[in-house]
Amino acid sequence: MTPSLVITEVRRLIQDENAPVRYSDATLLGFVNQTLKRMAMLRPDLFTTVADIPTVSGQVYQAIPAAGSRLVEIFGVSGGNAIEEVNRDEFDRAYPAWQSDAAGVPTKYMRHTRNPKGFFLYPRPQAGIQLLAEYVVSPPDYTLLQAIITPADEYFSTIVDGTVFLAESVDNEHVSSGRAKLFYDSFVQSLGVSGQAREITDTERGGIGTPPEA
């Protein structure tokens, strides 16, 4: 899936295939990139990656890579032990001196409640520690022929709907007719429906089914 393929379908839906076209490829490409960024805000789970991330040795506070926008989960030390997530307020009360302990291999992590990119490690990491983590990656500004990495190809129609909405929103005729809202509603609904499906399938009991009543 590329922005060019999305734009071809968008032009068909907005009847803008014949020269002179109302919207240039550059304008529609901008709408495609805006749609992807809106999707990342509404459904960040569609833009996650699992990767090793480096740590700053000797520092309690850490952050995901610059390209990331939100930490999802830390699984453990790369090639080593698992890491338990704990609540920082509770940990502060139970062990106020934890930040002054010597550096070592982290066994616990705590989220920064006001910064979705940041987190804390205990003990603070020694040199050379990498973490296996899942985090949200903000979509880049794609070029026309560049392959869209995330979300998956199943969301082609959703990207088309979002792009059509933006194109029709600057067209007074279609704003008045409600056509722009029609595509916006389709865009939001498709994201919501897929989100509900994820809640059912992507859990520890996903695919097992509802247990029988006693």
Order of alpha helices (4+ residues) and beta strands (2+ residues): alpha-alpha-beta-beta-beta-beta-alpha-beta-beta-beta-alpha-alpha-alpha
